[in-house]
Amino acid sequence: MRKFQIRSLILSVCIGLVMQTMSACEPKSKVVPEIQAIRLQSDVSRNNSAVLMTSENDSDEGVPNYTIEQVLIEAGVDDFQGIILVSEQDRIVYQSFSGRADVESDLLLDAETNFEVGRISWQVTSACIRLLVDQGLITLDDTLSLYMPEYSFSDRVTIRQMLDMSSGIPDYLDNTLADPSYHDEVFANALYSDKGLAAIYEFENLSLDMDLLIEKLNTEGLRFTPGSDYLFSHTNNVLLAEVVERISGIPYVHFAQKNVLTPLGLEAAAFEQSSKTATPYVARNQIQTIIGPTNLSTEAGLRMNASDLLIWTFAIRDLLKDWQRRELPVAGEDGIIPADLAANDYRLFGVEWIDESFLGIESEIGGFDCIQVFDPQRDIVILILSNRNSIEPLCENILEALLDHYSFDTEEDLSSEG
């Protein structure tokens, strides 16, 4: 069994002073500070080979004595096209590649295949904002009006509320193929209906003009009072990326690449398509059609291979562990942290509770599915990447089977400790 060894992967946001004392003879003009990047504190040994690994999981009490391969066979994954990767204790125990990166050229998926990872960009934007916070250039409780006063409702919304998706700002990608419910409605009966073809064409031609977006948002208002509810909105991510640009003085994609992705050693992660990027398809039964690339970046353009996504997930996990030790609010007398408070705090990192043990994010956009879940206590990571967005919930079924595989009786576990 090959191992993906990593000694201690910790996401450390290094805080430095903004430029040291400048020479007295230099002009007093405003200088954009150099942001100290996110860095790993240990070397990473990569394994990019296309291999299948299974384990009996005999080290974890409460985990059924089945191989992951057996679990997936029982779940029925014959039609799945994509990559499944599972790691335990920073060691890959299962990895499989199924189907084609490009059907027309008969190009098979492999470890170097890149996928658009959708909502993972929320996590990257969160990391960018945290770098600016630690640099003293922004606070989470700043109102958006400090940076984007042209948005009519910016004085009612804070950076924190945009990060934890409680801002009430509407999602500008509603009723596009980035909207799962709209996607399922469009392709419920056939792929090649007039409505389906129109939806594909509209998605392929999506572009983002900030002035037009602000004009649209000014007319739509807010969905609810900021801080009173939850709504995932890609618009939050877009506006936060614009804030990063205005504060740093450089394009968001360059800032993220330089200060977040590259320092972490993410070799393939990028905001542009390459020859390694899989072709996205939307499928119904055995019929599928191509969805072309869009001009979107922050909300639909980040691409990673499975290896880079695993490293990124380790980094997010370790950042959360560090935050839990330092900042998680003290539980009440009953020992329980209020669910809404805990959920909002975790969303600041771009993750949500998937079940009682696993955090992460599920995303489908423009033919790509990306599922990233991890248990920060037991150091289990599950990644599912697909370039075949199907009406049938294959990725969700795979995730459910794997979560069941790793489930355990919490009450029995706690009573045994007592």
Long-range contacts (C-beta under 8 A, 24 or more apart in sequence): 1-53, 1-55, 1-93, 2-47, 2-49, 2-51, 2-53, 2-92, 3-47, 3-91, 3-92, 4-45, 4-46, 4-47, 4-87, 4-90, 4-91, 4-92, 4-310, 5-45, 5-90, 5-91, 6-42, 6-44, 6-45, 6-90, 6-314, 7-42, 7-43, 8-41, 8-42, 8-318, 9-40, 9-41, 9-42, 9-44, 9-90, 9-311, 9-314, 9-315, 9-318, 10-40, 10-41, 10-42, 10-315, 10-318, 10-319, 10-322, 11-38, 11-40, 11-127, 11-264, 11-315, 11-316, 11-318, 11-319, 11-322, 12-38, 12-39, 12-40, 12-41, 13-38, 13-127, 13-130, 13-131, 13-134, 13-319, 14-38, 14-39, 15-134, 15-135, 16-135, 18-135, 18-136, 18-137, 32-248, 32-249, 32-250, 33-135, 33-137, 35-131, 35-132, 35-135, 35-248, 35-255, 35-259, 36-131, 36-135, 36-259, 37-131, 37-258, 37-259, 37-260, 37-262, 37-263, 38-127, 38-131, 38-259, 38-260, 38-263, 38-264, 38-315, 39-263, 39-264, 40-263, 40-264, 40-265, 40-315, 44-265, 44-311, 46-307, 47-92, 47-111, 47-307, 48-111, 48-112, 48-305, 48-307, 49-111, 50-95, 50-97, 50-110, 50-111, 51-95, 52-94, 52-95, 52-96, 53-92, 53-93, 53-94, 53-95, 54-93, 54-94, 55-88, 55-93, 55-94, 57-88, 57-93, 59-88, 59-89, 60-88, 60-378, 60-406, 61-408, 62-407, 62-408, 62-409, 62-413, 63-405, 63-406, 63-408, 64-405, 66-405, 68-93, 68-94, 68-402, 68-405, 69-94, 69-96, 71-401, 71-402, 71-404, 71-405, 72-96, 72-398, 72-401, 72-402, 74-401, 75-397, 75-398, 75-400, 75-401, 76-397, 77-394, 77-397, 77-398, 79-390, 79-392, 79-394, 80-386, 80-388, 80-394, 80-395, 80-398, 81-109, 81-281, 81-386, 81-387, 81-388, 82-109, 82-115, 82-369, 82-384, 82-385, 82-386, 82-387, 82-388, 82-395, 83-109, 83-113, 83-115, 83-306, 83-383, 83-384, 83-385, 83-386, 84-383, 84-384, 84-398, 85-306, 85-310, 85-381, 85-382, 85-383, 85-384, 86-380, 86-381, 86-382, 86-383, 86-402, 87-310, 87-379, 87-380, 87-381, 88-378, 88-379, 88-380, 89-379, 90-314, 90-379, 92-310, 95-306, 99-387, 99-388, 101-278, 101-279, 101-387, 102-278, 102-279, 103-279, 103-281, 103-288, 104-279, 109-278, 109-387, 111-305, 111-306, 111-307, 112-268, 112-276, 112-305, 113-276, 113-277, 113-278, 113-305, 113-306, 114-268, 114-270, 114-274, 114-276, 114-277, 114-278, 114-303, 114-304, 114-305, 115-277, 115-278, 115-303, 115-304, 115-305, 115-368, 115-370, 115-385, 115-386, 115-387, 116-277, 116-280, 116-300, 116-301, 116-302, 116-303, 116-365, 116-366, 116-368, 116-370, 117-302, 117-303, 117-304, 117-309, 117-363, 117-368, 117-370, 117-372, 117-385, 118-178, 118-299, 118-300, 118-302, 118-363, 118-364, 118-365, 118-368, 118-370, 119-232, 119-350, 119-361, 119-362, 119-363, 119-365, 119-370, 120-302, 120-304, 120-309, 120-312, 120-350, 120-361, 120-363, 120-370, 120-372, 121-237, 121-298, 121-299, 121-300, 121-301, 121-302, 122-237, 122-350, 122-361, 123-312, 123-316, 123-349, 123-350, 123-351, 123-361, 124-256, 124-260, 124-261, 124-302, 124-350, 125-237, 125-240, 125-241, 125-244, 125-252, 125-256, 125-298, 125-350, 126-163, 126-348, 126-349, 126-350, 127-256, 127-260, 128-240, 128-241, 128-244, 128-252, 128-255, 128-256, 128-259, 128-260, 129-159, 129-163, 129-240, 129-243, 129-244, 131-259, 131-260, 132-244, 132-247, 132-248, 137-247, 138-243, 138-247, 140-348, 144-239, 144-243, 147-242, 147-243, 147-246, 147-247, 148-214, 148-239, 148-242, 148-243, 148-246, 150-214, 151-214, 151-217, 151-218, 151-239, 152-217, 152-218, 153-217, 153-218, 153-221, 153-222, 156-222, 156-226, 157-222, 157-226, 158-226, 159-240, 159-243, 160-348, 161-226, 161-227, 162-236, 162-239, 162-240, 163-236, 163-240, 163-347, 163-348, 163-350, 164-230, 164-344, 164-345, 164-347, 164-348, 165-230, 165-231, 165-232, 165-233, 165-236, 165-347, 166-226, 166-227, 166-228, 166-229, 166-230, 166-231, 166-344, 166-347, 167-222, 167-226, 167-233, 167-236, 168-222, 168-223, 168-224, 168-225, 168-226, 168-228, 168-229, 168-231, 169-217, 169-222, 169-223, 169-233, 169-235, 169-236, 169-239, 170-217, 170-220, 170-221, 170-222, 170-223, 170-231, 170-233, 170-235, 171-231, 171-232, 171-233, 171-234, 171-235, 172-213, 172-216, 172-217, 172-233, 172-234, 172-235, 172-238, 173-206, 173-234, 173-235, 173-299, 173-300, 176-202, 176-203, 176-206, 177-203, 177-282, 177-291, 177-365, 177-366, 177-367, 178-203, 178-234, 178-299, 178-300, 178-365, 178-366, 180-364, 183-282, 183-364, 183-389, 184-391, 187-282, 187-284, 187-391, 188-391, 190-284, 191-282, 191-283, 191-284, 191-287, 191-288, 191-289, 192-289, 200-282, 200-289, 200-291, 200-292, 203-291, 203-294, 203-366, 204-291, 204-292, 204-293, 204-294, 205-294, 206-294, 206-295, 206-296, 206-300, 207-294, 207-295, 207-296, 208-238, 208-295, 208-296, 208-297, 210-242, 213-238, 230-343, 230-344, 230-347, 234-299, 234-300, 237-298, 237-299, 238-298, 238-299, 241-297, 241-298, 252-297, 252-298, 253-297, 253-298, 253-301, 264-311, 264-312, 264-315, 265-311, 266-304, 266-308, 266-311, 266-312, 267-308, 268-303, 268-304, 268-305, 268-307, 268-308, 269-302, 269-303, 269-304, 269-308, 269-312, 270-302, 270-303, 271-297, 271-298, 271-301, 271-302, 271-303, 272-301, 272-303, 273-303, 274-303, 276-305, 277-303, 278-368, 278-387, 279-387, 280-366, 280-367, 280-368, 280-387, 280-388, 280-389, 281-367, 281-387, 281-388, 281-389, 282-367, 282-388, 282-389, 282-390, 283-388, 283-389, 283-390, 283-391, 284-390, 284-391, 285-391, 285-392, 288-388, 290-367, 291-366, 291-367, 291-389, 294-366, 299-365, 300-365, 300-366, 306-383, 306-385, 309-370, 309-372, 309-383, 309-385, 310-381, 310-383, 313-360, 313-372, 313-374, 313-381, 313-383, 314-381, 316-349, 316-350, 316-351, 316-374, 317-374, 317-376, 317-379, 317-381, 319-349, 320-346, 320-349, 320-351, 320-359, 320-376, 321-376, 323-349, 324-376, 354-399, 354-403, 355-403, 355-407, 356-410, 357-406, 357-407, 358-382, 358-403, 358-406, 362-395, 362-396, 362-399, 364-389, 364-395, 369-395, 371-395, 371-396, 371-399, 373-399, 373-403, 375-406, 378-406, 380-406
